[in-house]
Amino acid sequence: MASIITGDSVGLGLSCSATRKLYQTRNHSSSRLSFCSIKMVVSVEEEKKKKSFILKKSEEAFNAAKEMMPGGVNSPVRAFKSVGGQPIVFDSVKGSHMKDIDGNDYIDHVGSWGPAVIGHADDEVLAALAETMKKGTSFGAPCLLENVLAEMVIKAVSKHRYGSWCCNPRAPDSPGVPRAATYETLTAPYNDIAPMENLFEINEGEICAVILEPVVGNAGFIPPKPEFLNALSKIIKEINVLIFDEVMTGFRLSYGGGHEYFCITPDLPTLGKIIGGGLPVGASGGRREIMEMVVPAGPMYQAATLSGDPLAMTAGIHALKRLQEPGSYEYLDKITSELVQGIIDAGKKTGHAICGGYIRGMFGFFFTEGPVYNFADAKKSDKPGTY
């Protein structure tokens, strides 16, 4: 189950870029395995002795981008508005390391927000992509690789049929979204089954589906209470559809995603990130009778020019093959545990209220004593001086 941790340990850098070499090195002075892809986090005093990062080129590039793109970025989190500081423009990545256009080096704990779970620019993935590119980058028509990746995902999520490749609160939370688009949506707090039961009582026979992340990711790392998912699945059993948004949790909590980890099978899962191996892709799937509502088998329209393109399929296939290797998720669990524990310890030593948790390749922190069970709890860490 999820690990919510406190206490003393050592902070470590996170990488899973060489899973088949994970267990080759052992520190003979202790029983702890050591890995070449893990680096010790140095103390604040040692860090101060190093030269300061210069971000002149990043600053110039970002200022130029703001003249051409809204806010200077193509995804809002990259603008650093929620944390402050100068947005960084990167030049290259490899394994667990990143280099920006000013020549500064970084250890990456984000993994491109999830897709790089086996490390950036994996040699096997790059080699496979190079071979695929010789045949073309987009067909605008079916390719055999779609079948290969679909079969792998079907086996992982134990579905009768896997569906389309593709590239909200009740009140709209973004300008431009009409209220009518969200009027038929009901909301309930995560990890609290009583409000959910109340909604079903008030709207008896009217609720068609429930959608949620099995582990909340967009509000930080918030795992479900042990009883929450089980109670939820009982409420909607037989009469409603359970949809798991597994864009973040898919292939990170386990090879079968959140539903395998928590032993609850949704009627519809949605996936992304890791299944593209670092290239853009998204997918939805589910029971055959549901998926056959999608065109051309049924009336529900969905289409995209680059759906199932051969490059994304190739990268996804080889990323999933790497994750199938023995020991992959045990390794992720070990290094994530050490990383999270180290950051919590460092935060406490500098006087911060901090809590955090992890499940294998997914983790997060909050600058509050915790525990954090939902978005309202998470917002307690949003205060001046936190970052």
C-alpha positions as CSV (number, residue, x, y, z in Angstrom):
1,M,0.0,0.0,0.0
2,A,1.0,3.6,0.0
3,S,3.8,4.6,2.2
4,I,3.5,7.9,4.2
5,I,6.8,8.4,5.9
6,T,8.6,10.5,8.4
7,G,11.9,10.2,10.2
8,D,15.7,10.2,9.4
9,S,17.4,8.9,6.3
10,V,19.5,10.0,3.3
11,G,18.2,11.9,0.3
12,L,19.0,10.2,-3.0
13,G,18.7,11.1,-6.7
14,L,16.1,9.2,-8.6
15,S,16.7,7.2,-11.8
16,C,15.6,4.0,-13.4
17,S,17.6,4.3,-16.5
18,A,19.4,1.0,-16.4
19,T,17.1,-1.6,-14.9
20,R,19.0,-4.6,-16.2
21,K,22.1,-3.4,-14.4
22,L,20.5,-2.6,-11.1
23,Y,21.9,-5.2,-8.9
24,Q,25.5,-5.4,-10.1
25,T,27.1,-3.3,-7.4
26,R,27.1,-3.9,-3.6
27,N,28.5,-1.9,-0.8
28,H,30.4,-4.5,1.1
29,S,30.5,-2.4,4.3
30,S,26.8,-2.7,4.6
31,S,23.9,-4.7,3.4
32,R,22.5,-1.9,1.3
33,L,22.8,-2.1,-2.4
34,S,24.4,0.9,-4.2
35,F,23.7,2.0,-7.7
36,C,25.7,4.2,-10.1
37,S,22.6,6.2,-11.0
38,I,22.0,7.3,-7.4
39,K,23.7,10.4,-6.0
40,M,23.9,11.6,-2.5
41,V,22.3,15.0,-1.7
42,V,25.0,17.3,-0.4
43,S,24.4,19.5,2.6
44,V,23.3,23.1,2.3
45,E,26.8,24.3,3.3
46,E,28.5,22.2,0.6
47,E,26.1,23.4,-2.0
48,K,26.8,27.0,-1.2
49,K,30.5,26.4,-2.0
50,K,29.6,25.4,-5.5
51,K,29.3,28.0,-8.2
52,S,25.8,29.6,-8.6
53,F,23.8,28.5,-11.6
54,I,23.8,31.1,-14.3
55,L,20.4,31.2,-16.2
56,K,21.2,34.1,-18.6
57,K,20.4,32.2,-21.8
58,S,17.3,30.7,-20.2
59,E,16.1,34.1,-19.2
60,E,16.7,35.5,-22.7
61,A,14.9,32.5,-24.4
62,F,12.0,32.7,-22.0
63,N,11.6,36.5,-22.6
64,A,11.6,35.9,-26.3
65,A,9.1,33.1,-26.0
66,K,6.7,35.4,-24.1
67,E,6.5,37.6,-27.2
68,M,5.4,34.6,-29.3
69,M,3.4,32.3,-27.0
70,P,0.9,33.1,-24.2
71,G,3.0,33.2,-21.0
72,G,6.0,32.0,-22.9
73,V,5.3,28.3,-22.5
74,N,3.2,25.6,-24.1
75,S,2.1,24.1,-20.7
76,P,1.4,26.4,-17.8
77,V,3.3,24.6,-15.1
78,R,6.6,25.3,-17.0
79,A,6.2,29.1,-16.3
80,F,7.1,28.5,-12.6
81,K,4.3,30.8,-11.5
82,S,3.2,28.6,-8.6
83,V,6.7,28.2,-7.2
84,G,8.5,31.4,-8.4
85,G,12.0,31.6,-10.0
86,Q,13.3,31.7,-13.5
87,P,11.9,29.1,-15.9
88,I,14.7,26.9,-17.2
89,V,15.1,26.1,-20.9
90,F,16.7,22.7,-21.3
91,D,19.0,21.5,-24.1
92,S,19.4,17.7,-23.5
93,V,18.6,14.8,-21.2
94,K,20.0,11.4,-20.6
95,G,19.2,8.8,-17.9
96,S,18.5,10.8,-14.8
97,H,20.4,13.9,-15.9
98,M,19.4,17.1,-17.6
99,K,21.4,20.0,-19.1
100,D,20.1,23.5,-19.7
101,I,21.1,25.9,-22.5
102,D,23.4,27.7,-20.0
103,G,25.3,24.5,-19.5
104,N,24.0,23.7,-16.0
105,D,23.6,20.1,-15.0
106,Y,20.6,18.7,-13.0
107,I,19.5,15.4,-11.5
108,D,15.9,14.9,-12.6
109,H,13.3,13.8,-10.1
110,V,10.4,14.6,-12.3
111,G,10.9,12.3,-15.3
112,S,9.1,14.6,-17.8
113,W,6.1,14.5,-15.4
114,G,6.0,10.7,-15.6
115,P,6.8,9.4,-19.1
116,A,10.5,8.9,-18.4
117,V,10.1,6.2,-15.8
118,I,12.9,4.2,-17.3
119,G,15.1,7.2,-17.7
120,H,15.5,9.8,-20.5
121,A,16.8,8.9,-23.9
122,D,17.0,5.2,-23.2
123,D,19.4,3.6,-25.6
124,E,17.1,0.7,-26.6
125,V,14.2,3.1,-27.1
126,L,16.3,5.4,-29.3
127,A,17.6,2.5,-31.4
128,A,14.1,1.3,-32.0
129,L,12.9,4.8,-32.9
130,A,15.8,5.1,-35.4
131,E,14.8,1.9,-37.2
132,T,11.1,3.0,-37.2
133,M,11.9,6.4,-38.6
134,K,13.5,4.8,-41.7
135,K,9.9,3.7,-42.6
136,G,8.3,7.1,-41.9
137,T,7.1,9.1,-39.0
138,S,3.3,9.2,-39.7
139,F,1.1,7.2,-42.0
140,G,-2.3,8.7,-41.5
141,A,-3.4,5.1,-41.6
142,P,-3.2,1.9,-39.4
143,C,0.2,0.5,-38.7
144,L,1.0,-3.0,-37.2
145,L,2.7,-1.4,-34.2
146,E,-0.7,-0.3,-32.9
147,N,-1.7,-3.9,-32.5
148,V,1.5,-4.7,-30.7
149,L,1.1,-1.9,-28.1
150,A,-2.6,-2.5,-27.7
151,E,-2.1,-6.2,-26.9
152,M,0.6,-5.3,-24.3
153,V,-1.8,-2.8,-22.6
154,I,-4.7,-5.1,-22.8
155,K,-2.7,-7.8,-21.0
156,A,-1.6,-5.3,-18.4
157,V,-5.0,-3.9,-17.6
158,S,-6.9,-7.2,-18.0
159,K,-9.5,-5.8,-20.3
160,H,-11.6,-7.6,-22.9
161,R,-10.9,-4.9,-25.4
162,Y,-8.7,-1.9,-25.5
163,G,-9.7,1.3,-27.2
164,S,-8.8,4.4,-29.0
165,W,-5.3,5.9,-29.3
166,C,-5.5,9.7,-29.3
167,C,-3.2,12.4,-28.9
168,N,-14.0,19.1,-13.7
169,P,-15.9,20.6,-11.1
170,R,-19.5,21.5,-11.6
171,A,-18.7,25.1,-12.0
172,P,-16.2,25.8,-14.8
173,D,-12.7,26.5,-13.5
174,S,-11.4,28.1,-16.7
175,P,-12.7,31.1,-18.6
176,G,-14.3,30.1,-21.9
177,V,-15.9,26.9,-20.6
178,P,-19.7,27.4,-20.6
179,R,-21.5,26.5,-17.4
180,A,-23.7,24.1,-19.4
181,A,-20.6,21.9,-20.1
182,T,-20.2,21.2,-16.3
183,Y,-23.8,21.5,-15.1
184,E,-24.4,17.8,-15.2
185,T,-21.2,17.1,-13.2
186,L,-21.4,16.5,-9.5
187,T,-18.3,16.7,-7.3
188,A,-17.4,15.0,-4.0
189,P,-14.2,15.3,-1.9
190,Y,-11.6,12.6,-2.4
191,N,-11.1,10.0,0.3
192,D,-14.5,10.7,1.9
193,I,-17.2,8.1,1.1
194,A,-20.1,9.8,2.9
195,P,-20.6,12.7,0.5
196,M,-20.4,10.2,-2.4
197,E,-23.2,8.1,-0.8
198,N,-25.2,11.3,-0.3
199,L,-24.9,12.2,-3.9
200,F,-26.1,8.8,-5.0
201,E,-29.1,9.1,-2.6
202,I,-30.1,12.6,-3.8
203,N,-29.6,11.7,-7.5
204,E,-30.9,8.1,-7.4
205,G,-30.9,6.6,-10.9
206,E,-29.4,9.7,-12.5
207,I,-25.6,9.2,-12.1
208,C,-24.1,7.4,-15.0
209,A,-20.5,7.2,-14.0
210,V,-17.9,8.1,-11.4
211,I,-14.4,9.3,-12.6
212,L,-11.4,9.7,-10.4
213,E,-7.6,9.2,-10.1
214,P,-6.9,6.1,-8.0
215,V,-4.1,8.2,-6.6
216,V,-4.5,12.0,-6.9
217,G,-1.6,13.5,-8.8
218,N,-2.6,16.9,-10.0
219,A,-3.0,18.2,-6.4
220,G,0.2,16.5,-5.3
221,F,0.6,12.9,-4.2
222,I,-2.6,11.8,-2.3
223,P,-3.2,8.1,-2.0
224,P,-6.6,6.6,-1.2
225,K,-7.5,5.5,2.3
226,P,-7.7,1.7,2.4
227,E,-11.5,1.7,2.7
228,F,-12.2,4.5,0.2
229,L,-11.8,2.7,-3.1
230,N,-13.5,-0.5,-1.9
231,A,-16.5,1.4,-0.6
232,L,-16.7,3.3,-3.8
233,S,-16.6,0.2,-6.0
234,K,-19.5,-1.2,-4.0
235,I,-21.6,1.9,-4.5
236,I,-21.4,1.8,-8.2
237,K,-21.4,-1.9,-8.8
238,E,-23.7,-3.2,-11.5
239,I,-25.6,0.0,-12.1
240,N,-22.9,2.6,-12.9
241,V,-19.5,3.0,-14.6
242,L,-16.3,3.5,-12.7
243,I,-13.7,5.4,-14.7
244,F,-10.0,5.5,-13.5
245,D,-7.9,8.4,-14.8
246,E,-4.6,6.5,-15.0
247,V,-2.6,9.0,-17.0
248,M,-0.3,9.4,-14.0
249,T,-0.8,6.1,-12.2
250,G,-0.7,3.8,-15.2
251,F,2.4,1.6,-15.2
252,R,3.9,3.7,-12.3
253,L,2.3,2.1,-9.3
254,S,2.6,-1.4,-10.9
255,Y,2.7,-2.8,-14.4
256,G,-1.1,-3.1,-14.3
257,G,-1.4,0.5,-12.9
258,G,-3.6,1.6,-10.0
259,H,-6.3,-0.9,-10.6
260,E,-3.8,-3.8,-10.2
261,Y,-2.2,-2.2,-7.2
262,F,-5.4,-1.7,-5.4
263,C,-7.2,-4.8,-6.8
264,I,-10.1,-2.8,-8.2
265,T,-10.9,-3.1,-11.9
266,P,-12.6,0.0,-13.4
267,D,-15.0,-0.2,-16.3
268,L,-13.0,2.4,-18.2
269,P,-9.3,3.4,-17.7
270,T,-7.7,6.3,-19.4
271,L,-3.9,6.2,-20.0
272,G,-1.1,8.4,-21.3
273,K,2.5,9.4,-20.5
274,I,4.4,6.1,-20.0
275,I,2.5,4.3,-22.7
276,G,4.2,6.6,-25.2
277,G,7.7,6.1,-23.9
278,G,8.3,9.8,-23.9
279,L,6.4,10.6,-27.1
280,P,2.8,12.1,-27.1
281,V,0.1,9.5,-26.9
282,G,-3.2,8.9,-25.0
283,A,-5.5,6.0,-24.8
284,S,-8.9,4.9,-23.4
285,G,-10.2,1.4,-23.0
286,G,-12.7,-0.7,-21.3
287,R,-15.3,-3.5,-21.6
288,R,-16.2,-4.5,-25.2
289,E,-19.8,-3.3,-24.9
290,I,-18.6,0.1,-23.9
291,M,-15.8,0.5,-26.3
292,E,-18.0,-0.6,-29.3
293,M,-19.8,2.7,-28.8
294,V,-16.8,4.4,-30.4
295,V,-16.7,5.0,-34.2
296,P,-16.5,3.2,-36.5
297,A,-18.0,0.4,-34.4
298,G,-20.6,2.7,-32.8
299,P,-22.0,6.3,-32.8
300,M,-19.6,8.2,-30.4
301,Y,-17.2,10.2,-32.6
302,Q,-13.5,10.3,-31.8
303,A,-10.6,10.9,-34.3
304,A,-7.2,12.5,-34.6
305,T,-4.7,12.9,-37.4
306,L,-1.7,11.4,-35.6
307,S,-3.5,8.7,-33.6
308,G,-1.4,5.6,-33.4
309,D,1.6,7.0,-35.2
310,P,4.5,4.6,-35.5
311,L,7.0,6.5,-33.5
312,A,4.9,6.8,-30.3
313,M,3.9,3.2,-30.7
314,T,7.5,2.1,-30.9
315,A,8.6,4.1,-27.9
316,G,5.7,2.8,-25.9
317,I,6.3,-0.8,-26.8
318,H,10.0,-0.7,-25.7
319,A,9.3,1.3,-22.6
320,L,6.8,-1.3,-21.4
321,K,9.2,-4.1,-22.3
322,R,11.7,-2.5,-20.0
323,L,9.2,-2.3,-17.2
324,Q,8.4,-6.0,-17.6
325,E,12.0,-6.9,-16.6
326,P,12.3,-8.6,-13.2
327,G,13.0,-6.2,-10.4
328,S,11.9,-3.0,-12.1
329,Y,9.2,-2.0,-9.6
330,E,11.1,-3.3,-6.6
331,Y,13.9,-1.0,-7.7
332,L,11.6,2.0,-8.2
333,D,10.1,1.4,-4.7
334,K,13.6,1.3,-3.1
335,I,15.0,4.5,-4.7
336,T,11.8,6.4,-4.3
337,S,11.6,5.5,-0.7
338,E,15.2,6.8,-0.1
339,L,14.5,10.0,-2.1
340,V,11.3,10.9,-0.3
341,Q,12.7,10.1,3.1
342,G,15.8,12.2,2.4
343,I,13.8,15.2,1.3
344,I,11.5,15.0,4.3
345,D,14.4,14.8,6.6
346,A,16.1,17.8,4.9
347,G,12.9,19.8,5.2
348,K,12.5,19.0,8.9
349,K,16.1,19.9,9.6
350,T,15.6,23.3,8.0
351,G,12.5,23.9,10.1
352,H,9.8,23.3,7.6
353,A,6.5,21.5,8.3
354,I,6.6,18.8,5.7
355,C,5.0,15.4,4.9
356,G,5.2,13.2,1.9
357,G,4.5,9.8,0.5
358,Y,5.2,7.4,-2.4
359,I,4.1,4.3,-4.2
360,R,6.9,3.0,-6.4
361,G,7.5,5.5,-9.2
362,M,5.0,8.1,-7.9
363,F,5.7,10.4,-5.0
364,G,5.0,13.9,-3.6
365,F,5.4,16.4,-0.8
366,F,3.4,19.0,1.1
367,F,4.7,21.8,3.3
368,T,2.3,20.9,6.1
369,E,2.4,18.5,9.0
370,G,-0.3,16.4,7.4
371,P,-1.8,14.0,6.9
372,V,-3.1,15.1,3.5
373,Y,-6.2,13.2,2.4
374,N,-7.8,15.6,-0.1
375,F,-7.5,18.9,-1.9
376,A,-8.6,20.9,1.1
377,D,-5.8,19.4,3.1
378,A,-3.3,20.0,0.3
379,K,-4.2,23.7,0.2
380,K,-3.0,24.1,3.8
381,S,0.5,24.1,2.5
382,D,-0.2,27.0,0.0
383,K,1.1,29.9,2.1
384,P,3.7,32.7,1.8
385,G,7.3,31.6,2.4
386,T,6.6,27.9,1.6
387,Y,9.1,27.7,-1.3
